[in-house]
Amino acid sequence: MAVSLSKGQKVDLTKTNPGLTKVVVGVGWDVNKYDGGHDFDLDSSVFLLGDNGKVTSDSDFVFYNNANGGNGSVVHTGDNRTGAGDGDDEQVKVDLANVPANIQRITFTITIHDGEARNQNFGQVSNSYVRIMSEDSGEELIRYDLGEDFSIETAIVVGELYRHNAEWKFSAIGSGYQGGLAALAKDFGLQIG
């Protein structure tokens, strides 16, 4: 039975699931009625952060064009350009036991590709969620449904895995950003041209 979280809640992941080392983080969404004539492409991205809350290098930014990070411990499985269909729209596999020691937080985000240019925002998106499953059993362990109405934001930090006393926990964040991926990347210490 999955633990269902609300914004701001934190929960143990590895302590309550002894032996768990490999997880799949799935994100999903539905696009509401949209007739602006452009594709509506949402992307999940992952930032591997050190103690200071920043990436240590460009390789700590994992997305569809840089699918592996953390010495192969974090793997993005691919880009879904439409969000059509049931189930997860994009997934990231995390091997918790092999995440480099300097990585303290693994932050999961969803952004709208070219959202500002296409006049798109998360007010046009519904049923967004993030969930964590055991890679071995497929069992859903944690789920966070983002029920908030993000009317003008083009990027959302949905949640993060973080180390705490040699265990991994998950925090449901649900923070919206204007400025899309570039704004997020800047906050996390990356320069995107």
Phi and psi in degrees as GROMACS dihedral restraints (atoms count N, CA, C in turn):
[ dihedral_restraints ]
;  ai    aj    ak    al  type     phi  dphi    fc
    3     4     5     6     1   -72.1    20    10
    4     5     6     7     1   145.5    20    10
    6     7     8     9     1   -82.3    20    10
    7     8     9    10     1   124.0    20    10
    9    10    11    12     1   -98.9    20    10
   10    11    12    13     1   124.0    20    10
   12    13    14    15     1  -104.8    20    10
   13    14    15    16     1   155.3    20    10
   15    16    17    18     1  -109.2    20    10
   16    17    18    19     1   163.0    20    10
   18    19    20    21     1   -51.2    20    10
   19    20    21    22     1   131.6    20    10
   21    22    23    24     1    90.4    20    10
   22    23    24    25     1   -11.8    20    10
   24    25    26    27     1   -79.6    20    10
   25    26    27    28     1   151.4    20    10
   27    28    29    30     1  -127.3    20    10
   28    29    30    31     1   148.5    20    10
   30    31    32    33     1  -146.7    20    10
   31    32    33    34     1   146.1    20    10
   33    34    35    36     1   -68.2    20    10
   34    35    36    37     1   141.5    20    10
   36    37    38    39     1  -109.5    20    10
   37    38    39    40     1   -58.3    20    10
   39    40    41    42     1   -80.3    20    10
   40    41    42    43     1   -31.1    20    10
   42    43    44    45     1   -65.6    20    10
   43    44    45    46     1   -40.5    20    10
   45    46    47    48     1   -86.5    20    10
   46    47    48    49     1    -6.0    20    10
   48    49    50    51     1  -131.2    20    10
   49    50    51    52     1    72.3    20    10
   51    52    53    54     1   -55.7    20    10
   52    53    54    55     1   138.0    20    10
   54    55    56    57     1    87.3    20    10
   55    56    57    58     1    -8.4    20    10
   57    58    59    60     1   -72.3    20    10
   58    59    60    61     1   121.2    20    10
   60    61    62    63     1  -126.9    20    10
   61    62    63    64     1   -28.5    20    10
   63    64    65    66     1  -115.2    20    10
   64    65    66    67     1   122.1    20    10
   66    67    68    69     1  -125.7    20    10
   67    68    69    70     1   158.8    20    10
   69    70    71    72     1  -117.6    20    10
   70    71    72    73     1   125.8    20    10
   72    73    74    75     1  -102.7    20    10
   73    74    75    76     1   115.8    20    10
   75    76    77    78     1  -107.3    20    10
   76    77    78    79     1   140.1    20    10
   78    79    80    81     1  -124.3    20    10
   79    80    81    82     1   147.9    20    10
   81    82    83    84     1  -147.4    20    10
   82    83    84    85     1   164.0    20    10
   84    85    86    87     1  -167.0    20    10
   85    86    87    88     1   163.0    20    10
   87    88    89    90     1  -127.4    20    10
   88    89    90    91     1   141.7    20    10
   90    91    92    93     1   -93.6    20    10
   91    92    93    94     1   127.0    20    10
   93    94    95    96     1   -69.3    20    10
   94    95    96    97     1  -179.8    20    10
   96    97    98    99     1   -54.9    20    10
   97    98    99   100     1   123.0    20    10
   99   100   101   102     1  -141.3    20    10
  100   101   102   103     1   125.0    20    10
  102   103   104   105     1  -131.6    20    10
  103   104   105   106     1    38.1    20    10
  105   106   107   108     1   -81.9    20    10
  106   107   108   109     1     0.4    20    10
  108   109   110   111     1    84.4    20    10
  109   110   111   112     1     2.0    20    10
  111   112   113   114     1  -116.7    20    10
  112   113   114   115     1   159.5    20    10
  114   115   116   117     1   -64.2    20    10
  115   116   117   118     1   151.3    20    10
  117   118   119   120     1  -118.2    20    10
  118   119   120   121     1    92.9    20    10
  120   121   122   123     1  -110.5    20    10
  121   122   123   124     1   111.1    20    10
  123   124   125   126     1   -96.4    20    10
  124   125   126   127     1   144.5    20    10
  126   127   128   129     1  -128.8    20    10
  127   128   129   130     1   138.7    20    10
  129   130   131   132     1   -95.0    20    10
  130   131   132   133     1   140.8    20    10
  132   133   134   135     1  -137.0    20    10
  133   134   135   136     1   155.4    20    10
  135   136   137   138     1  -130.2    20    10
  136   137   138   139     1   133.5    20    10
  138   139   140   141     1  -112.9    20    10
  139   140   141   142     1   125.5    20    10
  141   142   143   144     1   -96.4    20    10
  142   143   144   145     1   113.7    20    10
  144   145   146   147     1  -113.5    20    10
  145   146   147   148     1   143.2    20    10
  147   148   149   150     1   -86.4    20    10
  148   149   150   151     1  -169.4    20    10
  150   151   152   153     1   -55.3    20    10
  151   152   153   154     1   -32.3    20    10
  153   154   155   156     1   -85.6    20    10
  154   155   156   157     1     3.3    20    10
  156   157   158   159     1    77.9    20    10
  157   158   159   160     1    15.0    20    10
  159   160   161   162     1  -123.1    20    10
  160   161   162   163     1   157.0    20    10
  162   163   164   165     1   -72.3    20    10
  163   164   165   166     1   152.4    20    10
  165   166   167   168     1   -93.3    20    10
  166   167   168   169     1   -20.4    20    10
  168   169   170   171     1  -159.2    20    10
  169   170   171   172     1   170.1    20    10
  171   172   173   174     1   -59.7    20    10
  172   173   174   175     1   -28.2    20    10
  174   175   176   177     1   -71.0    20    10
  175   176   177   178     1    -9.8    20    10
  177   178   179   180     1   -85.1    20    10
  178   179   180   181     1     5.6    20    10
  180   181   182   183     1  -109.0    20    10
  181   182   183   184     1   109.7    20    10
  183   184   185   186     1  -108.4    20    10
  184   185   186   187     1   125.4    20    10
  186   187   188   189     1  -155.7    20    10
  187   188   189   190     1  -171.7    20    10
  189   190   191   192     1   -61.9    20    10
  190   191   192   193     1   -24.3    20    10
  192   193   194   195     1   -95.1    20    10
  193   194   195   196     1    -8.8    20    10
  195   196   197   198     1  -140.0    20    10
  196   197   198   199     1    79.3    20    10
  198   199   200   201     1   -76.1    20    10
  199   200   201   202     1   -14.2    20    10
  201   202   203   204     1  -120.7    20    10
  202   203   204   205     1   137.7    20    10
  204   205   206   207     1  -146.3    20    10
  205   206   207   208     1   171.2    20    10
  207   208   209   210     1    58.1    20    10
  208   209   210   211     1    46.0    20    10
  210   211   212   213     1    55.1    20    10
  211   212   213   214     1    37.3    20    10
  213   214   215   216     1    86.3    20    10
  214   215   216   217     1     3.2    20    10
  216   217   218   219     1   -81.3    20    10
  217   218   219   220     1   -15.6    20    10
  219   220   221   222     1  -125.7    20    10
  220   221   222   223     1   121.1    20    10
  222   223   224   225     1  -130.7    20    10
  223   224   225   226     1   120.6    20    10
  225   226   227   228     1   -84.3    20    10
  226   227   228   229     1   128.8    20    10
  228   229   230   231     1   -88.6    20    10
  229   230   231   232     1    -2.4    20    10
  231   232   233   234     1   136.7    20    10
  232   233   234   235     1   163.5    20    10
  234   235   236   237     1   -92.1    20    10
  235   236   237   238     1   132.0    20    10
  237   238   239   240     1  -108.3    20    10
  238   239   240   241     1   117.5    20    10
  240   241   242   243     1   -89.4    20    10
  241   242   243   244     1    -6.1    20    10
  243   244   245   246     1  -123.3    20    10
  244   245   246   247     1   -27.4    20    10
  246   247   248   249     1    75.8    20    10
  247   248   249   250     1     9.9    20    10
  249   250   251   252     1   -74.3    20    10
  250   251   252   253     1   152.5    20    10
  252   253   254   255     1    91.9    20    10
  253   254   255   256     1   170.4    20    10
  255   256   257   258     1   -89.6    20    10
  256   257   258   259     1   167.5    20    10
  258   259   260   261     1    82.1    20    10
  259   260   261   262     1  -170.5    20    10
  261   262   263   264     1   -65.1    20    10
  262   263   264   265     1   139.0    20    10
  264   265   266   267     1   -86.4    20    10
  265   266   267   268     1   -35.8    20    10
  267   268   269   270     1  -143.5    20    10
  268   269   270   271     1   152.4    20    10
  270   271   272   273     1  -134.9    20    10
  271   272   273   274     1   151.6    20    10
  273   274   275   276     1  -130.9    20    10
  274   275   276   277     1   128.6    20    10
  276   277   278   279     1   -96.0    20    10
  277   278   279   280     1   135.1    20    10
  279   280   281   282     1  -127.8    20    10
  280   281   282   283     1   124.0    20    10
  282   283   284   285     1   -97.7    20    10
  283   284   285   286     1    91.9    20    10
  285   286   287   288     1   -58.1    20    10
  286   287   288   289     1   -35.5    20    10
  288   289   290   291     1   -68.4    20    10
  289   290   291   292     1   -21.2    20    10
  291   292   293   294     1  -111.4    20    10
  292   293   294   295     1     8.4    20    10
  294   295   296   297     1   -66.4    20    10
  295   296   297   298     1   127.5    20    10
  297   298   299   300     1   -53.4    20    10
  298   299   300   301     1   144.8    20    10
  300   301   302   303     1   -59.8    20    10
  301   302   303   304     1   -27.4    20    10
  303   304   305   306     1   -76.8    20    10
  304   305   306   307     1   -10.8    20    10
  306   307   308   309     1   -89.0    20    10
  307   308   309   310     1   115.6    20    10
  309   310   311   312     1   -98.7    20    10
  310   311   312   313     1   -28.7    20    10
  312   313   314   315     1  -137.6    20    10
  313   314   315   316     1   141.6    20    10
  315   316   317   318     1  -119.1    20    10
  316   317   318   319     1   107.1    20    10
  318   319   320   321     1  -102.4    20    10
  319   320   321   322     1   129.2    20    10
  321   322   323   324     1  -105.8    20    10
  322   323   324   325     1   131.1    20    10
  324   325   326   327     1  -131.7    20    10
  325   326   327   328     1   158.5    20    10
  327   328   329   330     1  -126.7    20    10
  328   329   330   331     1   131.0    20    10
  330   331   332   333     1  -128.1    20    10
  331   332   333   334     1   158.3    20    10
  333   334   335   336     1   -98.2    20    10
  334   335   336   337     1   117.5    20    10
  336   337   338   339     1   -62.9    20    10
  337   338   339   340     1   122.9    20    10
  339   340   341   342     1    56.3    20    10
  340   341   342   343     1    32.8    20    10
  342   343   344   345     1   -57.7    20    10
  343   344   345   346     1   -45.0    20    10
  345   346   347   348     1   -64.9    20    10
  346   347   348   349     1   -46.9    20    10
  348   349   350   351     1   -62.4    20    10
  349   350   351   352     1   -33.8    20    10
  351   352   353   354     1   -94.0    20    10
  352   353   354   355     1     3.8    20    10
  354   355   356   357     1    57.7    20    10
  355   356   357   358     1    43.6    20    10
  357   358   359   360     1  -113.9    20    10
  358   359   360   361     1   148.8    20    10
  360   361   362   363     1  -152.2    20    10
  361   362   363   364     1   175.3    20    10
  363   364   365   366     1   -74.1    20    10
  364   365   366   367     1    -5.0    20    10
  366   367   368   369     1   -66.6    20    10
  367   368   369   370     1   -18.0    20    10
  369   370   371   372     1   -98.6    20    10
  370   371   372   373     1    10.7    20    10
  372   373   374   375     1  -122.3    20    10
  373   374   375   376     1   141.0    20    10
  375   376   377   378     1  -135.1    20    10
  376   377   378   379     1   171.0    20    10
  378   379   380   381     1    56.3    20    10
  379   380   381   382     1    34.2    20    10
  381   382   383   384     1   -74.6    20    10
  382   383   384   385     1   140.7    20    10
  384   385   386   387     1  -154.0    20    10
  385   386   387   388     1   164.0    20    10
  387   388   389   390     1  -132.4    20    10
  388   389   390   391     1   141.0    20    10
  390   391   392   393     1  -141.8    20    10
  391   392   393   394     1   153.5    20    10
  393   394   395   396     1  -119.6    20    10
  394   395   396   397     1   128.5    20    10
  396   397   398   399     1  -122.2    20    10
  397   398   399   400     1   154.4    20    10
  399   400   401   402     1   -72.1    20    10
  400   401   402   403     1   128.3    20    10
  402   403   404   405     1   -65.7    20    10
  403   404   405   406     1   -35.2    20    10
  405   406   407   408     1   -70.4    20    10
  406   407   408   409     1   -48.1    20    10
  408   409   410   411     1   -97.5    20    10
  409   410   411   412     1   -19.1    20    10
  411   412   413   414     1    78.4    20    10
  412   413   414   415     1     0.4    20    10
  414   415   416   417     1   -69.8    20    10
  415   416   417   418     1   133.6    20    10
  417   418   419   420     1   -77.8    20    10
  418   419   420   421     1   124.6    20    10
  420   421   422   423     1  -102.4    20    10
  421   422   423   424     1   -40.7    20    10
  423   424   425   426     1  -137.9    20    10
  424   425   426   427     1   140.9    20    10
  426   427   428   429     1  -141.3    20    10
  427   428   429   430     1   137.4    20    10
  429   430   431   432     1  -131.5    20    10
  430   431   432   433     1   112.2    20    10
  432   433   434   435     1   -93.1    20    10
  433   434   435   436     1   122.0    20    10
  435   436   437   438     1   -83.1    20    10
  436   437   438   439     1    93.3    20    10
  438   439   440   441     1   -82.3    20    10
  439   440   441   442     1    -9.2    20    10
  441   442   443   444     1   -68.1    20    10
  442   443   444   445     1   156.8    20    10
  444   445   446   447     1   -97.9    20    10
  445   446   447   448     1   106.4    20    10
  447   448   449   450     1   -94.6    20    10
  448   449   450   451     1    99.4    20    10
  450   451   452   453     1   -83.2    20    10
  451   452   453   454     1   -33.1    20    10
  453   454   455   456     1  -120.5    20    10
  454   455   456   457     1    -5.8    20    10
  456   457   458   459     1   -75.2    20    10
  457   458   459   460     1   149.1    20    10
  459   460   461   462     1  -119.0    20    10
  460   461   462   463     1     4.9    20    10
  462   463   464   465     1  -150.6    20    10
  463   464   465   466     1   145.9    20    10
  465   466   467   468     1  -136.7    20    10
  466   467   468   469     1   131.5    20    10
  468   469   470   471     1   -86.3    20    10
  469   470   471   472     1   111.5    20    10
  471   472   473   474     1   -84.9    20    10
  472   473   474   475     1   -36.5    20    10
  474   475   476   477     1   178.2    20    10
  475   476   477   478     1   177.3    20    10
  477   478   479   480     1  -151.2    20    10
  478   479   480   481     1   146.6    20    10
  480   481   482   483     1   -88.6    20    10
  481   482   483   484     1   137.4    20    10
  483   484   485   486     1  -145.8    20    10
  484   485   486   487     1   152.6    20    10
  486   487   488   489     1   -80.2    20    10
  487   488   489   490     1   141.7    20    10
  489   490   491   492     1  -151.3    20    10
  490   491   492   493     1   111.8    20    10
  492   493   494   495     1    50.5    20    10
  493   494   495   496     1    52.1    20    10
  495   496   497   498     1    67.0    20    10
  496   497   498   499     1     9.8    20    10
  498   499   500   501     1  -117.3    20    10
  499   500   501   502     1   166.6    20    10
  501   502   503   504     1  -108.3    20    10
  502   503   504   505     1   136.3    20    10
  504   505   506   507     1  -121.7    20    10
  505   506   507   508     1   167.6    20    10
  507   508   509   510     1  -125.4    20    10
  508   509   510   511     1   136.6    20    10
  510   511   512   513     1  -117.8    20    10
  511   512   513   514     1   128.1    20    10
  513   514   515   516     1   -86.6    20    10
  514   515   516   517     1   111.3    20    10
  516   517   518   519     1   -98.3    20    10
  517   518   519   520     1   -60.4    20    10
  519   520   521   522     1    63.2    20    10
  520   521   522   523     1    42.5    20    10
  522   523   524   525     1  -100.1    20    10
  523   524   525   526     1   129.2    20    10
  525   526   527   528     1   -92.1    20    10
  526   527   528   529     1   149.4    20    10
  528   529   530   531     1  -130.2    20    10
  529   530   531   532     1   145.0    20    10
  531   532   533   534     1   -94.5    20    10
  532   533   534   535     1   156.1    20    10
  534   535   536   537     1    95.6    20    10
  535   536   537   538     1     3.0    20    10
  537   538   539   540     1    59.1    20    10
  538   539   540   541     1  -152.4    20    10
  540   541   542   543     1   -60.5    20    10
  541   542   543   544     1   -37.0    20    10
  543   544   545   546     1   -60.9    20    10
  544   545   546   547     1   -40.7    20    10
  546   547   548   549     1   -66.4    20    10
  547   548   549   550     1   -43.0    20    10
  549   550   551   552     1   -61.4    20    10
  550   551   552   553     1   -50.6    20    10
  552   553   554   555     1   -57.4    20    10
  553   554   555   556     1   -41.5    20    10
  555   556   557   558     1   -62.9    20    10
  556   557   558   559     1   -44.1    20    10
  558   559   560   561     1   -60.5    20    10
  559   560   561   562     1   -33.5    20    10
  561   562   563   564     1   -93.0    20    10
  562   563   564   565     1     9.6    20    10
  564   565   566   567     1    91.0    20    10
  565   566   567   568     1    15.8    20    10
  567   568   569   570     1  -106.6    20    10
  568   569   570   571     1   148.8    20    10
  570   571   572   573     1  -107.2    20    10
  571   572   573   574     1   117.1    20    10
  573   574   575   576     1  -110.8    20    10
  574   575   576   577     1   123.6    20    10
